[in-house]
Amino acid sequence: MKKLLVVGTVAGLFGLLADSSLAEKGTQAHMRQKLGYAQGVLEGLTLERFDLVVTNAALLRNMSQTNVFLLTRNQDYLARSTNFVRSVDSLIAAAKDQNLAGATEAYMRVARSCVECHKLFRREQFLKSQTDGTFK
């Protein structure tokens, strides 16, 4: 019975993800939450509160591990996500060492990887919209 419930739940979730408007709203909320954690990292760096940096960076890292985009099996995204995680890991290590310069450099790499990934996927989304008319 439990197995049937799990299978039904998973099938229902995939059905929801198939609805592009729901998936888009979920993605936007997910990315807003990531942005909040990135802001928390910046606040921690600015105030030299390394505990705040470590906490928010760990939350960022955890979110990237459960990101819905992983379901797409997009190789470009997977490569960029791996680089993002490496940058976040460097940030966490520098913050644990209370190395402000190292943590700041690592944060800049994290931010750069975010910008580069979004640039790629905005373009991809635009090109897709030209063929199916879904761009908003």
C-alpha positions in Angstrom: 0.0 0.0 0.0 2.8 2.4 0.9 4.6 1.6 -2.4 1.4 2.5 -4.3 1.1 5.7 -2.4 4.7 6.7 -3.2 4.3 5.8 -6.9 1.1 7.8 -7.1 2.7 10.8 -5.3 5.7 10.8 -7.6 3.5 10.5 -10.7 1.4 13.4 -9.5 4.5 15.6 -8.9 5.8 14.8 -12.4 2.3 15.7 -13.8 2.5 19.0 -12.0 6.0 19.7 -13.4 4.7 19.0 -16.9 2.4 22.0 -16.6 4.7 24.8 -17.7 2.9 27.5 -15.8 3.1 25.7 -12.5 6.7 24.7 -13.2 7.6 28.3 -14.0 6.1 29.6 -10.8 7.9 26.9 -8.8 11.2 27.7 -10.5 10.8 31.4 -9.8 10.1 30.8 -6.2 13.1 28.4 -6.0 15.4 31.0 -7.6 14.1 33.8 -5.3 14.9 31.6 -2.3 18.4 31.1 -3.7 18.8 34.9 -4.2 17.8 35.4 -0.5 20.6 33.0 0.5 23.1 34.8 -1.7 22.1 38.0 -0.1 22.7 36.4 3.3 26.2 35.4 2.2 26.9 39.0 1.1 25.6 40.4 4.4 27.8 37.9 6.3 30.9 39.0 4.2 30.1 42.7 4.7 29.7 42.3 8.5 32.5 39.7 8.8 30.0 37.3 10.3 31.4 34.1 9.0 28.7 32.0 10.7 26.2 33.8 8.5 28.3 33.1 5.4 28.6 29.4 6.1 24.9 29.0 7.0 23.6 30.7 3.8 26.3 29.2 1.5 25.4 25.7 2.8 21.7 26.4 2.1 22.6 27.6 -1.4 24.6 24.4 -1.9 21.8 22.2 -0.6 19.3 23.9 -2.9 21.5 23.3 -6.0 21.5 19.5 -5.1 17.7 19.3 -5.1 17.2 21.7 -8.0 14.3 20.7 -10.3 16.5 21.5 -13.3 18.5 18.3 -12.6 15.4 16.4 -13.8 15.9 17.9 -17.3 19.3 16.1 -17.7 20.5 19.2 -19.6 24.3 18.6 -19.8 25.1 22.4 -19.9 23.1 22.9 -16.7 24.7 19.9 -15.0 28.2 21.2 -15.9 27.4 24.7 -14.7 25.8 23.3 -11.5 28.9 21.3 -10.7 31.1 24.5 -11.1 28.6 26.4 -8.9 28.9 23.8 -6.2 32.7 23.9 -6.3 32.6 27.7 -5.9 30.2 27.4 -3.0 32.4 24.8 -1.4 35.4 27.1 -1.7 33.3 29.9 -0.1 32.3 27.7 2.8 35.9 26.6 3.4 37.2 30.2 3.3 34.5 31.3 5.7 35.2 28.5 8.1 38.9 29.7 8.0 37.6 33.2 8.6 39.5 34.2 5.5 37.6 37.3 4.3 39.6 37.8 1.1 39.3 34.2 0.1 35.6 34.1 0.9 35.0 37.3 -1.0 36.8 35.9 -4.1 34.8 32.7 -3.8 31.6 34.7 -3.5 32.5 36.5 -6.7 32.9 33.2 -8.5 29.6 32.0 -7.1 27.9 35.2 -8.4 29.6 34.9 -11.8 28.4 31.4 -12.2 24.9 32.4 -11.4 25.0 35.2 -14.0 26.5 33.0 -16.7 24.0 30.2 -16.2 21.0 32.6 -16.2 22.4 34.2 -19.3 22.6 30.8 -21.1 19.1 29.7 -20.0 17.4 33.1 -20.8 18.8 32.8 -24.3 17.6 29.1 -24.5 14.2 30.1 -23.2 13.9 32.9 -25.8 14.9 30.6 -28.6 12.4 28.0 -27.5 9.7 30.7 -27.4 10.4 31.6 -31.0 9.4 28.1 -32.1 6.5 27.4 -29.7 5.3 31.0 -28.7 5.6 30.5 -24.9 8.0 33.3 -24.0 6.4 35.9 -21.6 
